[in-house]
Amino acid sequence: MTSRLRRNAREAKIMLGETGTLNRVAATATVFKDPESADWIVSSIDSSGDGGVYTVIFSGPFARERSVEYASEKYSGLLLRESDLPEYL
């Protein structure tokens, strides 16, 4: 049990950093449903770097809710699209 807790703590530290909180990115994330599956996708353009696109996919129960929660915590702005894909995809 202890090794599992330590492993979970180590993984959380990798994801959250030393402060224990997500670092909010000064960008707007677009959250949309994949038209070919039941997945929800969080996507954002790296405006301060090389212009690459960051994408996180949520699937399974409550995928929409989890994707919106993640985007709200991680990014300074949020655009929720229910029907169409973002223009850059």
C-alpha positions as CSV (number, residue, x, y, z in Angstrom):
1,M,0.0,0.0,0.0
2,T,2.8,2.4,0.9
3,S,4.6,1.9,-2.4
4,R,1.4,2.6,-4.3
5,L,0.9,5.9,-2.4
6,R,4.5,6.9,-3.0
7,R,4.1,6.1,-6.7
8,N,0.9,8.2,-6.9
9,A,2.6,11.1,-5.0
10,R,5.6,10.9,-7.4
11,E,3.3,11.0,-10.4
12,A,1.3,13.9,-9.0
13,K,4.6,15.8,-8.3
14,I,5.7,15.2,-11.9
15,M,2.3,16.5,-13.2
16,L,1.8,19.4,-10.8
17,G,5.4,20.4,-10.0
18,E,6.8,21.4,-6.7
19,T,4.0,23.8,-5.8
20,G,1.3,21.2,-6.1
21,T,-0.8,23.2,-8.5
22,L,-1.1,23.3,-12.3
23,N,0.7,26.3,-13.9
24,R,-2.0,28.2,-15.7
25,V,-1.1,28.9,-19.4
26,A,-1.9,32.3,-20.8
27,A,-3.8,31.0,-23.8
28,T,-7.3,30.1,-24.8
29,A,-8.1,26.4,-25.0
30,T,-10.8,25.0,-27.3
31,V,-12.8,22.1,-25.9
32,F,-14.8,20.1,-28.5
33,K,-16.3,16.7,-29.2
34,D,-14.5,14.5,-31.7
35,P,-17.0,14.0,-34.5
36,E,-15.8,10.4,-35.0
37,S,-15.9,9.2,-31.4
38,A,-17.3,10.0,-28.0
39,D,-14.0,11.6,-27.0
40,W,-13.7,15.3,-25.9
41,I,-10.6,17.1,-26.9
42,V,-8.8,20.1,-25.3
43,S,-6.6,21.9,-27.8
44,S,-4.5,25.0,-27.6
45,I,-2.0,26.8,-29.8
46,D,1.4,27.6,-28.2
47,S,1.4,31.3,-28.8
48,S,4.7,31.9,-26.9
49,G,6.7,29.2,-28.5
50,D,6.8,27.7,-32.0
51,G,3.1,27.8,-32.7
52,G,2.6,24.1,-32.0
53,V,-0.7,22.7,-30.9
54,Y,-1.2,21.0,-27.5
55,T,-3.9,18.4,-27.4
56,V,-5.3,16.4,-24.5
57,I,-8.0,13.7,-25.1
58,F,-10.7,12.7,-22.6
59,S,-12.8,9.6,-23.0
60,G,-15.1,7.5,-20.9
61,P,-17.6,8.5,-18.4
62,F,-18.0,12.3,-17.9
63,A,-15.4,13.0,-20.6
64,R,-17.0,16.4,-21.4
65,E,-17.1,17.5,-17.8
66,R,-13.5,16.4,-17.1
67,S,-12.2,18.1,-20.3
68,V,-13.9,21.4,-19.3
69,E,-12.6,21.2,-15.8
70,Y,-9.1,20.5,-17.0
71,A,-9.1,23.4,-19.5
72,S,-10.6,25.8,-16.9
73,E,-7.7,25.0,-14.5
74,K,-4.9,24.8,-17.1
75,Y,-5.7,27.8,-19.4
76,S,-6.6,31.4,-18.9
77,G,-9.4,31.2,-21.5
78,L,-11.9,28.6,-22.6
79,L,-13.9,28.2,-25.7
80,L,-16.4,25.4,-25.7
81,R,-17.5,24.2,-29.1
82,E,-20.4,21.7,-29.2
83,S,-20.6,21.0,-32.9
84,D,-17.7,22.1,-35.1
85,L,-14.0,21.6,-35.1
86,P,-11.6,24.5,-34.4
87,E,-10.3,26.1,-37.6
88,Y,-6.7,25.1,-37.1
89,L,-7.5,21.4,-37.1
